[in-house]
Amino acid sequence: MTPALLGNLSVSLALAFSLLGLALALLAYFQGDGRFLRGARTLVPLAFLGALAAFLALEWALLTHDFSLAYVARNHSTKDPLWVTLVTPWAALEGSLLLWGLLQTLYTLLASKKALDPWRASLVLAVLYGIQVFFFGVMATIASPFEILASPPQDGVGPNPLLQNHWMMAVHPVLMYLGFVGLSVPYAYAVAAMAVRRYQTWVEETRWWTLVAWGFLTAGKVAGMWWSYEVLGWGGYWAWDPVENASFVPWLLATAFLHT
């Protein structure tokens, strides 16, 4: 089995498990049948394993210099140091989506272990499954990390040079994604609370989740400022760049939410 075949199969399975889990979670909510909820929970680790297999397939392709994959050809070179090769999965759009999908399934797996009443548990799972369907749907259609080239090159061009000259490339993106994806759990709880009209407890129930996500976002912002100051030459730790602002707004809102 090739990395491309394993990766495409794994993404398809993760998408299928997420779609089926979404359907079962919605049926559990509207039908009030615990069997549907149990089925939805059973599919959570399967979707996670699918995402993990896809991520490992991309790492396999990079480590074996499989330039038949467009992602590898565009973002990897045989001259890259090992650590750069290992972090190349999040050096471009398609791989970053795969990392996001993997972390989303991980948070869904952790959230599914939380004891909630069946109505809210069904809706929380439905929201999280819906997010997974979006990301794996994008990867299965318009932004596949496992697109195959008709004429593979002998070598690739490697990642953007700015992503190769500082070890923060291994840390900063992962911290930011852990923070961004972590906020999906409080969001799912909020949707469930509004749907069942139980507004009293969800803020307290999600405080730990919010703190964890906020902590990752904070660490990611600090790491990004350090990286910017040392390498990118943007004139300091903060320049109100659109990319910086895009990550600052969720942090600011999460900070306000923690004080509610």
Legacy VTK file of the C-alpha trace (Angstrom):
# vtk DataFile Version 3.0
C-alpha trace
ASCII
DATASET POLYDATA
POINTS 260 float
0.000 0.000 0.000
1.329 3.412 -0.951
1.131 6.538 1.232
-1.305 8.080 -1.262
-3.649 5.099 -1.137
-3.505 4.860 2.652
-3.989 8.608 3.034
-6.944 8.895 0.673
-8.583 5.820 2.192
-8.081 7.152 5.725
-9.490 10.592 4.890
-12.505 8.944 3.245
-13.069 6.719 6.281
-12.757 9.652 8.683
-15.300 11.554 6.581
-17.654 8.561 6.432
-17.450 7.936 10.186
-18.046 11.638 10.855
-21.066 11.763 8.534
-22.566 8.649 10.092
-21.817 9.944 13.581
-23.501 13.259 12.751
-26.600 11.434 11.499
-26.757 9.200 14.587
-26.257 12.137 16.962
-29.105 14.058 15.316
-31.332 10.977 15.419
-30.514 10.564 19.106
-31.620 14.144 19.745
-34.812 14.128 17.700
-35.874 10.542 18.466
-34.710 10.442 22.081
-33.263 6.963 21.530
-30.161 6.124 23.559
-29.076 3.516 21.026
-28.390 6.224 18.467
-26.312 8.140 21.012
-24.285 5.043 21.847
-23.703 4.482 18.148
-22.556 8.070 17.680
-20.114 7.710 20.568
-18.782 4.436 19.176
-17.793 6.142 15.929
-15.755 8.883 17.640
-12.562 6.815 18.129
-12.918 5.362 14.631
-12.909 8.849 13.107
-9.883 9.709 15.238
-8.033 6.604 14.043
-8.859 7.494 10.437
-7.458 10.989 10.892
-4.370 9.646 12.661
-3.735 7.118 9.885
-4.018 9.878 7.269
-1.570 12.085 9.158
0.913 9.230 9.535
0.536 8.459 5.823
1.578 12.026 4.996
4.571 11.738 7.329
5.445 8.441 5.646
5.337 10.072 2.223
7.604 12.890 3.390
10.126 10.627 5.107
10.363 8.362 2.049
10.571 11.321 -0.391
7.472 10.204 -2.274
7.353 12.993 -4.850
4.410 11.385 -6.614
2.322 13.333 -4.089
1.806 16.958 -5.074
2.064 18.065 -1.442
5.456 16.403 -1.024
6.758 17.756 -4.332
5.724 21.323 -3.482
6.803 21.418 0.157
9.662 18.954 0.655
13.176 18.381 -0.608
15.677 15.591 -0.051
18.015 18.283 1.311
15.666 19.179 4.181
16.888 18.366 7.715
14.957 15.624 9.488
13.196 18.015 11.868
11.982 20.127 8.946
10.653 17.014 7.218
8.774 16.002 10.369
7.029 19.377 10.671
6.336 19.795 6.943
2.771 18.397 7.299
1.701 21.835 8.552
3.895 23.857 6.182
1.089 24.390 3.633
-2.701 24.475 3.351
-3.563 20.823 2.721
-1.349 19.455 5.475
-2.524 22.123 7.894
-6.120 21.085 7.244
-5.136 17.499 7.993
-3.533 18.517 11.290
-6.644 20.561 12.128
-8.863 17.569 11.357
-6.719 15.280 13.498
-6.856 17.646 16.469
-10.599 18.087 15.976
-11.163 14.335 16.229
-8.964 14.270 19.333
-11.018 16.972 21.056
-14.226 15.218 20.002
-12.893 12.002 21.512
-12.133 13.737 24.799
-15.452 15.602 24.862
-17.414 12.412 24.185
-16.209 11.002 27.525
-17.929 13.794 29.454
-21.100 12.756 31.252
-24.046 14.875 30.069
-27.772 14.349 29.807
-28.671 12.574 26.535
-30.195 15.658 24.892
-27.158 17.860 25.298
-24.687 15.028 24.693
-26.349 14.351 21.350
-26.152 17.983 20.284
-22.566 18.445 21.456
-21.543 15.428 19.405
-23.582 16.631 16.426
-21.833 20.012 16.404
-18.364 18.489 16.741
-19.120 15.889 14.089
-20.376 18.662 11.820
-17.045 20.466 12.116
-15.228 17.236 11.280
-17.425 16.692 8.236
-16.475 20.140 6.956
-12.724 19.630 7.264
-12.603 16.071 5.975
-15.027 17.029 3.213
-12.657 19.783 2.078
-9.718 17.363 2.178
-11.644 14.730 0.232
-12.560 17.173 -2.534
-10.770 20.461 -3.201
-7.706 20.402 -0.896
-6.423 16.850 -0.715
-3.011 16.300 0.910
-2.762 13.124 -1.184
-3.200 14.458 -4.718
-1.089 12.383 -7.117
1.074 13.963 -9.822
1.093 12.489 -13.313
4.810 13.282 -13.719
6.615 13.246 -10.348
9.810 15.338 -10.131
13.136 13.906 -8.994
13.223 16.341 -6.080
11.018 19.000 -4.545
11.554 22.646 -3.691
11.179 22.324 0.077
9.072 24.467 2.410
9.079 28.244 2.421
12.578 29.285 3.621
11.030 31.355 6.428
9.583 28.125 7.824
12.952 26.358 7.903
15.202 28.734 9.788
13.770 28.561 13.302
12.716 25.714 15.565
9.507 27.576 16.432
8.038 26.095 13.246
7.750 22.856 15.220
5.894 24.518 18.098
3.990 27.657 17.134
1.481 26.244 14.582
0.624 23.249 16.773
-0.023 25.464 19.792
-2.256 27.757 17.754
-4.245 24.859 16.301
-4.674 23.282 19.733
-6.115 26.599 20.885
-8.350 27.211 17.876
-9.718 23.664 17.804
-10.118 23.562 21.574
-12.653 26.385 21.429
-14.936 24.149 19.366
-15.935 22.308 22.554
-17.320 25.390 24.385
-18.998 26.347 21.110
-20.687 22.942 20.914
-21.855 23.258 24.528
-23.239 26.726 23.809
-25.220 25.467 20.806
-26.580 22.577 22.870
-27.546 24.887 25.738
-29.453 27.212 23.404
-31.208 24.312 21.699
-32.482 22.750 24.932
-32.918 26.136 26.664
-30.717 25.267 29.627
-28.532 28.297 30.131
-27.517 27.870 33.764
-24.630 25.403 33.779
-22.889 25.304 30.412
-20.504 28.188 31.111
-19.190 26.511 34.244
-19.062 23.114 32.529
-16.878 24.487 29.751
-14.559 26.584 31.894
-11.843 23.906 31.929
-12.096 23.448 28.170
-11.892 27.195 27.644
-8.912 27.548 29.966
-7.029 24.820 28.116
-7.758 26.360 24.708
-6.959 29.859 25.995
-3.686 28.571 27.448
-2.662 27.064 24.116
-3.609 30.269 22.283
-1.608 32.344 24.764
1.438 30.108 24.419
1.044 30.194 20.643
0.857 33.989 20.580
3.985 34.296 22.713
5.815 31.775 20.527
4.722 33.622 17.397
5.916 36.969 18.738
9.271 35.460 19.637
9.582 33.896 16.187
8.615 37.166 14.492
11.104 39.174 16.530
14.027 36.813 15.932
13.526 35.772 12.315
10.953 37.493 10.192
12.167 41.039 10.659
8.752 42.607 11.101
10.196 45.272 13.350
9.282 43.856 16.729
7.032 41.442 18.540
3.788 42.859 17.181
2.966 44.755 14.001
-0.849 44.449 13.796
-0.417 42.202 10.788
-3.705 40.657 9.506
-2.452 37.169 10.374
-1.630 38.300 13.901
-5.009 39.968 14.260
-6.828 36.862 13.012
-5.385 34.868 15.893
-5.661 37.734 18.383
-9.447 38.070 18.065
-10.238 34.490 19.253
-7.800 34.951 22.138
-9.468 38.236 23.092
-12.959 36.718 22.951
-11.838 33.675 24.949
-10.346 36.007 27.568
-13.653 37.852 27.855
-15.562 34.557 28.016
-13.396 33.363 30.916
-14.514 36.427 32.872
-18.242 35.795 32.430
LINES 1 261
260 0 1 2 3 4 5 6 7 8 9 10 11 12 13 14 15 16 17 18 19 20 21 22 23 24 25 26 27 28 29 30 31 32 33 34 35 36 37 38 39 40 41 42 43 44 45 46 47 48 49 50 51 52 53 54 55 56 57 58 59 60 61 62 63 64 65 66 67 68 69 70 71 72 73 74 75 76 77 78 79 80 81 82 83 84 85 86 87 88 89 90 91 92 93 94 95 96 97 98 99 100 101 102 103 104 105 106 107 108 109 110 111 112 113 114 115 116 117 118 119 120 121 122 123 124 125 126 127 128 129 130 131 132 133 134 135 136 137 138 139 140 141 142 143 144 145 146 147 148 149 150 151 152 153 154 155 156 157 158 159 160 161 162 163 164 165 166 167 168 169 170 171 172 173 174 175 176 177 178 179 180 181 182 183 184 185 186 187 188 189 190 191 192 193 194 195 196 197 198 199 200 201 202 203 204 205 206 207 208 209 210 211 212 213 214 215 216 217 218 219 220 221 222 223 224 225 226 227 228 229 230 231 232 233 234 235 236 237 238 239 240 241 242 243 244 245 246 247 248 249 250 251 252 253 254 255 256 257 258 259
